[in-house]
Amino acid sequence: MSGGLEEPVPKVSEFFGITIYMFYDDHPEPHFHASYAGREVKVRISDLSVMAGGLSARAMGLVVEWATQHRAALSDNWTRAGQRLPLEMIPGLK
């Protein structure tokens, strides 16, 4: 365990067991992370392409469907994270 304070991972949405989160001070390009069943993917906000990692086809389809509906909110949260402001929760898929 490190001696410094660890910053919590800011969760911005959760649905069907998928967790969506962003990190403060993360590197460009604007992106978000999604995790499901022990796997993780990093997704570019601009075109929803996979930058790293991967999920099952079903989970990835849900992530893309959700992100398509909430791309503006994701971009807003990316800006907020860069300014170290609290991130807004984004509704999940229903």
Secondary structure in CASP SS format (residue, H / E / C, confidence):
PFRMAT SS
TARGET T0000
AUTHOR 0000-0000-0000
METHOD secondary structure of the structure
MODEL  1
M C 1.00
S C 1.00
G C 1.00
G C 1.00
L C 1.00
E C 1.00
E C 1.00
P C 1.00
V C 1.00
P C 1.00
K E 1.00
V E 1.00
S E 1.00
E E 1.00
F E 1.00
F C 1.00
G C 1.00
I E 1.00
T E 1.00
I E 1.00
Y E 1.00
M C 1.00
F C 1.00
Y C 1.00
D C 1.00
D C 1.00
H C 1.00
P C 1.00
E C 1.00
P C 1.00
H E 1.00
F E 1.00
H E 1.00
A E 1.00
S E 1.00
Y E 1.00
A C 1.00
G C 1.00
R E 1.00
E E 1.00
V E 1.00
K E 1.00
V E 1.00
R E 1.00
I C 1.00
S C 1.00
D C 1.00
L C 1.00
S C 1.00
V E 1.00
M E 1.00
A E 1.00
G E 1.00
G C 1.00
L C 1.00
S C 1.00
A H 1.00
R H 1.00
A H 1.00
M H 1.00
G H 1.00
L H 1.00
V H 1.00
V H 1.00
E H 1.00
W H 1.00
A H 1.00
T H 1.00
Q H 1.00
H C 1.00
R H 1.00
A H 1.00
A H 1.00
L H 1.00
S H 1.00
D H 1.00
N H 1.00
W H 1.00
T H 1.00
R H 1.00
A H 1.00
G H 1.00
Q C 1.00
R C 1.00
L C 1.00
P C 1.00
L C 1.00
E C 1.00
M C 1.00
I C 1.00
P C 1.00
G C 1.00
L C 1.00
K C 1.00
END
